[in-house]
């Protein structure tokens, strides 16, 4: 307890320095101080809008753990991300340096959408009063431009989903098959599992299947009511279709379970709809 209080007090005091007193400790861009006007140096070594290839990037634990806590995540997960950075950084720099898709006009690493004047993209200019896409307004305004880092992240996500599904099929297909067998035969989910979490949960009663079905029906009803009541210009039937699709075993087998297997074993969460904005930094 005494050691905990010592650590707690030290962390409380130290926190104020990188976050408020000396904020340069948080983004320690000492390499850009060598040549402050060098755009390429800032793009490669800078932590704000750059690739952050800096051997001493920060003295702030909050910045060190933005991509995952090394004290919690498995070592192989942290190492995998570290190696991935060195593989993708040259690709990202090449896209930016060669001005592919006009990326050189923006920061190399940024998660905003920009217009052709270098300003934040005004979405209201390309939608009509019903918030539907307005092609004429889009042509009169500007195409949407993304930074090289943001483009690479979105592109990589297609590969990540495919790799996650492939990995799960190769290494965890037996667990998925066993789960569906238990569901069909109405056996307990604990029947074929002997891991520590299962042993702990055996002390509690299982939630009956009808409870999950009831939540699904209630969610579809509320979603359909919301879509029908508000001017969404969409039929409430899409909620029924989406709810039934998300409840199908095919979806869970091909998408949901692979993502959860990967997240549970690596402590790296894969978003189900779009890439997380924390993967890139804004200026």
C-alpha positions in Angstrom: 0.0 0.0 0.0 2.9 2.4 0.8 4.5 1.7 -2.5 1.2 2.3 -4.3 0.9 5.7 -2.5 4.4 6.6 -3.5 3.7 5.8 -7.1 0.4 7.6 -7.0 1.9 10.7 -5.6 4.8 10.7 -8.1 2.5 10.3 -11.0 0.1 13.0 -9.8 3.0 15.5 -9.5 4.7 14.5 -12.8 1.5 14.6 -14.7 1.3 18.4 -14.5 4.7 19.0 -16.2 4.1 17.5 -19.7 0.4 18.4 -19.7 0.5 22.0 -18.4 3.8 23.3 -17.2 6.2 22.2 -19.9 4.0 21.0 -22.8 7.0 20.5 -25.0 7.6 17.3 -23.0 4.4 15.9 -24.4 5.3 16.3 -28.1 9.1 16.4 -27.8 9.9 17.4 -31.3 13.6 18.1 -30.6 14.7 16.9 -34.1 12.6 19.6 -35.8 14.4 22.2 -33.7 17.5 21.5 -35.8 16.0 23.0 -38.9 12.6 24.6 -38.0 11.9 25.6 -41.6 12.6 22.2 -43.1 9.3 20.7 -44.2 10.6 17.3 -45.0 12.3 17.0 -41.6 9.1 18.0 -39.9 7.1 15.5 -42.0 9.3 12.6 -41.1 10.2 13.3 -37.4 7.4 15.6 -36.2 4.8 14.2 -33.9 2.1 16.7 -34.8 1.0 16.2 -38.4 4.2 14.1 -39.1 5.2 10.5 -39.0 6.8 10.9 -35.6 10.0 8.9 -36.4 11.8 10.2 -33.4 13.9 8.1 -31.0 12.8 10.2 -28.0 9.3 11.4 -29.0 7.7 12.2 -25.6 8.0 12.2 -21.9 4.2 11.9 -21.5 2.8 8.5 -20.7 -0.5 9.5 -22.2 1.2 9.9 -25.5 3.1 6.7 -25.2 -0.1 4.7 -24.7 -2.2 6.4 -27.5 -1.7 3.3 -29.7 -1.9 0.8 -26.9 -0.6 0.3 -23.4 2.6 -1.8 -23.4 2.0 -2.8 -19.8 -1.4 -4.3 -20.7 -1.1 -5.4 -24.3 0.8 -8.6 -25.2 4.4 -8.1 -26.3 3.8 -9.6 -29.7 1.0 -7.2 -30.3 3.2 -4.2 -29.4 6.0 -5.6 -31.5 3.7 -6.2 -34.4 2.6 -2.5 -34.4 6.2 -1.3 -34.1 7.3 -3.4 -37.1 4.2 -2.3 -39.0 5.2 1.3 -38.5 8.6 0.7 -40.2 6.9 -1.1 -43.1 4.3 1.5 -43.8 6.3 4.7 -43.1 8.3 4.5 -46.3 5.1 3.9 -48.3 3.4 6.8 -46.6 6.4 9.1 -47.2 6.5 8.1 -50.9 2.8 8.9 -51.4 3.3 12.3 -49.8 6.7 13.2 -51.4 5.5 12.4 -54.9 2.3 14.3 -54.4 0.1 11.3 -55.2 -3.6 12.4 -55.1 -2.4 15.9 -54.2 -1.4 14.8 -50.7 1.7 17.0 -50.7 -0.5 20.1 -50.2 -1.5 18.7 -46.8 0.2 17.5 -43.7 1.5 14.0 -44.2 -0.4 12.6 -41.2 -3.8 14.1 -40.6 -7.4 12.9 -40.0 -9.5 15.8 -41.4 -11.1 16.3 -44.7 -10.0 19.4 -46.7 -11.3 21.3 -49.8 -9.3 22.7 -52.7 -8.4 25.9 -50.9 -6.8 24.1 -47.9 -9.7 24.8 -45.6 -11.8 22.3 -43.6 -14.4 20.7 -45.9 -17.8 22.2 -45.5 -20.2 19.3 -45.8 -23.3 21.5 -45.8 -22.2 22.8 -49.2 -22.6 19.4 -50.8 -26.0 18.4 -49.3 -29.4 19.7 -50.0 -32.1 20.7 -47.5 -32.9 17.0 -47.0 -29.3 16.3 -46.1 -29.0 14.2 -49.3 -26.0 14.5 -51.6 -26.1 17.4 -54.0 -24.0 16.7 -57.1 -24.4 20.2 -58.4 -23.2 21.7 -55.1 -20.3 19.3 -55.0 -19.1 20.3 -58.5 -19.5 23.9 -57.7 -17.6 23.6 -54.4 -14.7 21.2 -54.3 -13.7 17.5 -54.2 -12.7 16.1 -50.8 -9.0 15.7 -50.1 -7.4 13.5 -47.5 -3.9 13.4 -46.2 -1.6 10.6 -47.1 -1.8 9.0 -43.7 -5.6 9.0 -43.7 -5.7 7.5 -47.2 -3.4 4.7 -46.2 -5.3 4.0 -43.0 -8.6 3.6 -44.9 -6.9 1.5 -47.5 -5.2 -0.7 -44.9 -8.5 -1.4 -43.2 -9.7 -3.4 -46.2 -6.6 -5.6 -45.8 -7.0 -5.8 -42.0 -10.5 -7.1 -42.2 -9.6 -9.7 -44.8 -6.5 -10.8 -42.8 -8.5 -11.0 -39.6 -11.1 -13.3 -41.2 -8.4 -15.5 -42.8 -6.5 -15.7 -39.5 -9.6 -16.8 -37.6 -10.5 -19.4 -40.2 -7.0 -20.9 -40.0 -6.5 -20.9 -36.3 -9.9 -20.5 -34.5 -12.4 -22.3 -36.7 -12.8 -25.1 -34.2 -14.0 -22.7 -31.5 -16.6 -21.2 -33.8 -17.9 -24.5 -34.9 -18.1 -25.7 -31.3 -20.1 -22.6 -30.4 -22.7 -23.2 -33.1 -23.0 -26.8 -32.1 -23.8 -25.8 -28.6 -26.3 -23.3 -29.9 -28.1 -25.9 -32.1 -28.1 -28.5 -29.4 -29.0 -26.0 -26.6 -26.0 -27.0 -24.6 -24.4 -24.7 -22.2 -21.7 -22.4 -23.6 -19.4 -23.7 -20.8 -19.6 -27.3 -22.0 -16.5 -27.4 -24.1 -14.6 -24.5 -22.4 -12.1 -24.9 -19.6 -10.3 -21.5 -19.6 -10.2 -19.4 -16.4 -12.9 -17.1 -17.5 -15.3 -19.9 -18.1 -14.6 -21.5 -14.8 -15.3 -18.2 -13.0 -18.6 -17.7 -14.9 -19.9 -21.2 -14.1 -20.8 -19.8 -10.7 -23.5 -17.7 -12.3 -26.7 -18.6 -14.2 -26.6 -18.3 -17.9 -28.7 -15.6 -19.6 -31.5 -17.4 -21.5 -31.6 -17.1 -25.3 -35.0 -15.4 -25.3 -33.5 -12.5 -23.4 -31.1 -11.8 -26.3 -34.0 -12.2 -28.7 -36.1 -9.8 -26.8 -33.3 -7.2 -26.9 -33.0 -7.7 -30.6 -36.8 -7.2 -31.2 -36.9 -4.1 -28.9 -33.9 -2.6 -30.7 -35.4 -3.1 -34.1 -38.7 -1.6 -33.0 -37.1 1.5 -31.5 -34.8 1.9 -34.5 -37.8 1.6 -36.9 -39.8 4.1 -34.9 -36.9 6.6 -34.9 -36.4 6.3 -38.6 -40.1 6.7 -39.3 -40.6 9.6 -36.9 -37.7 11.7 -38.0 -37.2 13.1 -41.5 -34.5 10.6 -42.5 -36.1 10.0 -46.0 -35.5 6.3 -45.4 -38.0 3.5 -45.0 -38.2 2.0 -41.5 -37.9 -1.4 -43.3 -34.1 -0.9 -43.5 -33.9 -1.2 -39.7 -35.7 -4.6 -39.9 -33.3 -5.7 -42.7 -30.2 -4.5 -40.8 -31.3 -6.0 -37.5 -32.1 -9.4 -39.0 -28.8 -9.3 -41.0 -26.7 -8.5 -37.9 -28.4 -11.4 -36.1 -27.6 -14.0 -38.8 -25.0 -16.6 -38.0 -23.3 -15.8 -41.3 -22.5 -12.3 -40.2 -21.3 -13.4 -36.8 -19.1 -16.1 -38.3 -17.5 -14.0 -41.1 -17.3 -10.5 -39.4 -18.1 -10.2 -35.7 -16.4 -13.3 -34.3 -13.1 -12.8 -36.2 -12.9 -9.2 -35.0 -13.6 -10.2 -31.4 -11.1 -13.0 -31.5 -8.4 -10.6 -32.7 -9.4 -7.9 -30.2 -9.4 -10.3 -27.2 -6.1 -11.8 -28.0 -4.2 -8.7 -29.1 -5.9 -5.9 -27.1 -6.2 -4.0 -30.5 -9.8 -3.0 -31.3 -10.9 -3.1 -34.9 -13.8 -0.7 -35.5 -16.8 -2.4 -37.2 -17.6 0.5 -39.5 -14.7 2.8 -40.0 -11.1 3.3 -39.0 -10.5 4.9 -35.5 -9.4 8.4 -35.7 -6.8 7.8 -33.0 -4.7 6.0 -35.6 -3.7 9.4 -37.0 -3.0 12.8 -35.5 -4.3 16.1 -36.5 -2.2 19.3 -36.6 
